[in-house]
Amino acid sequence: MEESRKQSSDFSSEEKPLEKFDWILLFTAASIWGSSFFFMDIALEAEHPGLITWLRPTLGFFAIVLFPSARKPIESSDWRAIILLAFTWMAFPFTMFPIAQQWIDSSVTGMLNSAMPVMTLIIGFLVFGVPVRKVQIIGILLGVMGISMVGLPTVNGGGTSALGVLLVLLAMTSYAVSVNIAGPLQRKYGSLPVLSRVLAISSLLTMPFGIYGLLISSWSLKAVGANLAVGIGGTGIAYAAATTLTGRVGALRTSIVTYLIPIFASLLGVMVLNESLGYWEAFGTLVLIGGAWLTTRTESNIKSIIRLKIS
């Protein structure tokens, strides 16, 4: 009976309207994460992907642990979930992104991040038993179509480009698992205590790859600055904002942040890094975002929007 009430509480958070503070958290995470792919591209000019991977959780940990609330104790019974969260939310996807960006543009990586709500719904239904509505199934189909439209023009560049797209999609799937785990933990302890433990464990998990990368990387002041931006900003501040948002409105609603990430990633990639953005990829991103939006809707949400527009 108690477990049923707990699950009901978790699902009800998905229906909660976004408040003003939720929107602030949303835009904070989206703007920082959208620019993180840009900074990773800069760091890759001098550094091995392993070093970039390791520095993200390590620098993020030192930024978060300065807050006293981040050191709040966590029950031993929840450490298994914390370790799983560290792998799925940070260690694995953090490894995938810099490797993938050796072969695909940062703007493409950002656009593919729009797949997160679609992946979140699929994983939530298959693994965590989150109910799926008819309109969300339509969103999944549109999302898959959008992913194909963004990815296919890129993979025509060769096998390594195809591998880069695959690695980003694997990272998105890992994120989808993690946000379903993070919600209950954050509601129990708050965002910072969970985040500080996850960052510490992620740093340990990625350390071997990081030390290897350190040994074969070259020194660059630009790369150091990019690492600080990605580590402290993208991993510390942005994750604190997103984890807090997950606890307030649920995993699926938090994935809305990915609607905005492609905008920041594409603008920086095209305007600063001189990356090319084709019409096919741009239209595919719109389709993907449309599908992602539908995955966060319910039939009652859609009816309310229609009634509002008619009136």
C-alpha positions as CSV (number, residue, x, y, z in Angstrom):
1,M,0.0,0.0,0.0
2,E,2.8,2.3,0.9
3,E,4.7,1.5,-2.3
4,S,1.6,2.2,-4.3
5,R,1.2,5.7,-2.7
6,K,4.9,6.4,-3.4
7,Q,4.5,5.5,-7.1
8,S,1.3,7.6,-7.3
9,S,3.2,10.6,-5.9
10,D,6.0,10.1,-8.4
11,F,3.6,10.0,-11.4
12,S,1.6,13.0,-10.2
13,S,4.7,15.1,-10.3
14,E,4.7,14.7,-14.1
15,E,1.3,16.5,-14.2
16,K,2.3,19.5,-12.1
17,P,2.3,22.8,-14.0
18,L,5.7,24.6,-14.4
19,E,6.0,27.5,-12.0
20,K,8.2,30.6,-12.5
21,F,11.1,29.1,-10.6
22,D,10.8,25.9,-12.7
23,W,11.2,28.0,-15.9
24,I,14.3,29.7,-14.4
25,L,15.8,26.2,-13.7
26,L,14.9,25.0,-17.1
27,F,16.5,27.9,-19.0
28,T,19.6,27.8,-16.8
29,A,20.2,24.1,-17.6
30,A,19.4,24.5,-21.3
31,S,21.6,27.5,-22.0
32,I,24.6,26.0,-20.2
33,W,24.2,22.5,-21.7
34,G,23.6,23.9,-25.1
35,S,27.0,25.7,-25.0
36,S,28.8,22.7,-23.5
37,F,29.1,21.0,-26.9
38,F,30.7,24.1,-28.2
39,F,33.3,24.1,-25.4
40,M,34.0,20.4,-25.8
41,D,34.9,21.1,-29.5
42,I,37.3,23.7,-28.3
43,A,38.9,21.4,-25.8
44,L,39.2,18.6,-28.3
45,E,41.6,20.7,-30.3
46,A,44.3,20.0,-27.7
47,E,43.0,17.3,-25.4
48,H,42.1,13.6,-25.7
49,P,38.4,12.8,-25.1
50,G,39.4,10.8,-21.9
51,L,40.7,13.9,-20.2
52,I,37.6,15.9,-21.1
53,T,35.4,13.1,-19.8
54,W,37.2,12.9,-16.4
55,L,37.4,16.7,-15.8
56,R,33.7,17.2,-16.2
57,P,32.6,15.3,-13.0
58,T,35.8,16.2,-11.2
59,L,35.4,19.9,-11.6
60,G,31.7,19.7,-11.1
61,F,32.2,17.9,-7.8
62,F,34.5,20.6,-6.4
63,A,32.0,23.3,-7.4
64,I,29.0,21.5,-5.8
65,V,30.7,20.3,-2.6
66,L,31.4,23.8,-1.5
67,F,27.7,24.1,-0.6
68,P,27.1,22.8,3.0
69,S,23.8,21.1,2.0
70,A,25.7,19.0,-0.5
71,R,27.3,17.1,2.4
72,K,24.0,16.0,3.9
73,P,24.2,12.2,4.8
74,I,22.5,9.6,2.6
75,E,21.2,6.3,3.9
76,S,23.3,3.2,3.0
77,S,20.2,1.6,1.5
78,D,20.2,4.2,-1.3
79,W,23.9,3.9,-2.3
80,R,23.2,1.2,-4.9
81,A,20.8,3.6,-6.7
82,I,23.4,6.4,-6.3
83,I,26.1,4.3,-8.0
84,L,23.8,3.3,-10.8
85,L,22.8,7.0,-11.3
86,A,26.5,8.0,-11.4
87,F,27.1,5.5,-14.2
88,T,24.0,6.3,-16.3
89,W,23.8,10.0,-15.7
90,M,27.4,11.0,-16.0
91,A,30.2,8.4,-16.4
92,F,28.8,6.7,-19.5
93,P,27.3,9.7,-21.4
94,F,30.2,11.9,-20.5
95,T,32.5,9.3,-22.1
96,M,30.3,9.1,-25.2
97,F,30.0,12.8,-26.1
98,P,33.7,13.9,-26.6
99,I,34.4,10.7,-28.5
100,A,31.4,11.3,-30.8
101,Q,32.4,14.9,-31.3
102,Q,35.6,13.8,-32.9
103,W,33.5,12.8,-36.0
104,I,30.3,14.9,-35.9
105,D,29.7,18.7,-35.4
106,S,28.8,20.1,-32.0
107,S,25.6,21.4,-33.6
108,V,24.5,17.9,-34.6
109,T,25.2,16.6,-31.1
110,G,23.0,19.4,-29.7
111,M,20.2,18.6,-32.2
112,L,20.3,14.9,-31.3
113,N,19.9,15.9,-27.7
114,S,16.2,16.6,-28.5
115,A,15.7,12.9,-28.5
116,M,15.9,12.8,-24.7
117,P,12.2,13.2,-24.0
118,V,11.4,10.4,-26.5
119,M,14.0,8.1,-24.9
120,T,12.8,9.1,-21.4
121,L,9.2,8.0,-22.2
122,I,10.3,4.7,-23.8
123,I,12.6,3.8,-20.9
124,G,10.1,5.0,-18.4
125,F,7.4,2.8,-19.9
126,L,9.6,-0.3,-20.5
127,V,11.7,-0.2,-17.3
128,F,9.9,1.9,-14.7
129,G,6.2,1.3,-15.5
130,V,5.4,4.9,-16.3
131,P,2.0,5.0,-18.1
132,V,2.0,6.0,-21.8
133,R,-0.9,7.9,-23.4
134,K,-2.0,7.8,-27.1
135,V,-0.7,11.3,-27.9
136,Q,2.7,10.3,-26.4
137,I,2.9,7.3,-28.8
138,I,2.5,9.7,-31.7
139,G,5.3,11.8,-30.2
140,I,7.5,8.7,-30.1
141,L,6.9,8.1,-33.8
142,L,7.6,11.7,-34.7
143,G,10.7,11.6,-32.5
144,V,12.1,8.6,-34.3
145,M,11.4,10.3,-37.7
146,G,13.2,13.4,-36.5
147,I,16.2,11.5,-35.3
148,S,16.5,9.8,-38.7
149,M,16.2,13.2,-40.5
150,V,19.0,14.7,-38.4
151,G,21.3,11.7,-38.3
152,L,21.1,10.3,-41.9
153,P,22.7,13.3,-43.7
154,T,25.5,13.2,-41.1
155,V,26.2,9.5,-41.5
156,N,26.5,9.9,-45.2
157,G,29.9,11.3,-44.4
158,G,31.3,7.9,-43.6
159,G,31.4,5.1,-41.0
160,T,33.0,7.3,-38.2
161,S,30.1,9.8,-38.6
162,A,27.6,7.0,-38.2
163,L,29.4,5.8,-35.1
164,G,29.4,9.4,-33.7
165,V,25.6,9.6,-34.1
166,L,25.2,6.2,-32.5
167,L,27.3,7.2,-29.5
168,V,25.2,10.3,-28.9
169,L,22.0,8.2,-29.1
170,L,23.4,5.8,-26.6
171,A,24.2,8.7,-24.3
172,M,20.6,9.9,-24.7
173,T,19.3,6.4,-23.7
174,S,21.6,6.4,-20.7
175,Y,20.2,9.8,-19.7
176,A,16.7,8.5,-20.0
177,V,17.4,5.8,-17.5
178,S,19.1,8.2,-15.1
179,V,16.3,10.8,-14.9
180,N,13.9,8.1,-13.8
181,I,16.2,7.1,-11.0
182,A,17.1,10.7,-10.0
183,G,13.6,11.9,-9.2
184,P,12.8,9.8,-6.1
185,L,16.3,10.3,-4.7
186,Q,16.2,14.0,-5.1
187,R,12.7,14.3,-3.6
188,K,14.1,12.3,-0.6
189,Y,17.3,14.1,0.0
190,G,17.3,17.3,-2.1
191,S,19.3,17.9,-5.3
192,L,22.8,18.8,-3.9
193,P,23.4,15.8,-1.6
194,V,22.5,13.4,-4.5
195,L,24.5,15.4,-7.0
196,S,27.7,15.6,-4.9
197,R,27.8,11.8,-4.4
198,V,27.0,11.1,-8.1
199,L,29.8,13.5,-9.2
200,A,32.3,11.9,-6.8
201,I,31.6,8.4,-8.0
202,S,31.6,9.5,-11.7
203,S,35.0,11.0,-11.2
204,L,36.3,7.7,-9.8
205,L,34.7,5.7,-12.6
206,T,36.2,7.9,-15.4
207,M,39.6,8.4,-13.8
208,P,41.4,5.6,-15.7
209,F,40.2,7.0,-19.0
210,G,41.1,10.5,-17.8
211,I,44.7,9.6,-16.8
212,Y,45.2,8.0,-20.1
213,G,43.9,11.1,-21.9
214,L,46.1,13.3,-19.7
215,L,49.2,11.5,-20.8
216,I,48.6,12.1,-24.5
217,S,47.0,15.6,-24.4
218,S,48.8,18.9,-25.1
219,W,48.6,22.1,-23.1
220,S,46.3,24.9,-24.2
221,L,44.9,27.9,-22.3
222,K,41.7,27.8,-24.5
223,A,41.2,24.1,-23.6
224,V,41.6,24.8,-19.9
225,G,39.0,27.6,-20.1
226,A,36.7,25.2,-22.0
227,N,37.2,22.5,-19.4
228,L,36.2,25.0,-16.6
229,A,33.1,26.0,-18.5
230,V,32.0,22.5,-19.1
231,G,33.0,21.1,-15.7
232,I,31.9,23.9,-13.3
233,G,29.1,25.2,-15.5
234,G,27.8,22.3,-17.5
235,T,28.3,19.6,-14.8
236,G,28.0,21.6,-11.6
237,I,25.5,24.5,-12.1
238,A,23.4,23.0,-14.9
239,Y,23.1,19.6,-13.2
240,A,22.1,21.2,-9.9
241,A,19.4,23.1,-11.7
242,A,18.2,20.1,-13.6
243,T,18.2,17.8,-10.6
244,T,16.2,20.3,-8.6
245,L,13.8,20.6,-11.5
246,T,13.4,16.8,-11.6
247,G,12.5,16.7,-7.9
248,R,9.9,19.5,-8.4
249,V,8.1,18.4,-11.6
250,G,9.3,14.9,-12.4
251,A,11.6,13.2,-14.9
252,L,9.6,13.5,-18.0
253,R,8.9,17.3,-17.5
254,T,12.6,17.9,-16.8
255,S,13.4,16.4,-20.2
256,I,11.7,19.5,-21.7
257,V,15.1,21.2,-21.3
258,T,16.3,19.4,-24.4
259,Y,13.9,21.4,-26.5
260,L,16.1,24.4,-26.0
261,I,19.6,22.8,-26.1
262,P,19.7,22.5,-30.0
263,I,19.0,26.3,-30.3
264,F,22.1,27.2,-28.2
265,A,24.2,24.4,-29.7
266,S,23.4,25.2,-33.3
267,L,23.8,29.0,-33.0
268,L,27.3,28.6,-31.3
269,G,28.4,25.9,-33.8
270,V,27.4,27.8,-36.9
271,M,28.3,31.4,-35.8
272,V,31.5,30.7,-33.9
273,L,32.9,27.3,-35.2
274,N,31.7,27.9,-38.8
275,E,29.8,24.5,-38.8
276,S,27.4,23.9,-41.6
277,L,23.7,23.3,-40.9
278,G,21.6,21.9,-43.7
279,Y,17.9,22.5,-44.2
280,W,17.3,18.7,-43.8
281,E,18.9,18.7,-40.3
282,A,17.1,21.9,-39.3
283,F,13.7,20.5,-40.4
284,G,14.4,17.2,-38.7
285,T,15.2,19.0,-35.5
286,L,11.8,20.7,-35.6
287,V,10.1,17.3,-36.2
288,L,12.1,15.8,-33.3
289,I,11.2,18.7,-31.0
290,G,7.6,18.4,-32.0
291,G,7.7,14.7,-31.2
292,A,9.5,15.4,-27.9
293,W,6.8,17.9,-27.0
294,L,4.0,15.4,-27.6
295,T,5.8,12.8,-25.4
296,T,5.4,15.2,-22.4
297,R,1.7,15.9,-23.1
298,T,-1.5,14.1,-22.1
299,E,-4.8,14.1,-23.8
300,S,-6.1,16.5,-21.2
301,N,-3.2,18.8,-21.8
302,I,-4.0,18.9,-25.6
303,K,-7.7,19.5,-25.0
304,S,-6.9,22.3,-22.6
305,I,-4.6,24.0,-25.2
306,I,-7.3,23.6,-28.0
307,R,-10.0,25.1,-25.7
308,L,-7.7,28.0,-24.8
309,K,-7.0,28.8,-28.5
310,I,-10.6,28.6,-29.5
311,S,-11.7,30.9,-26.7
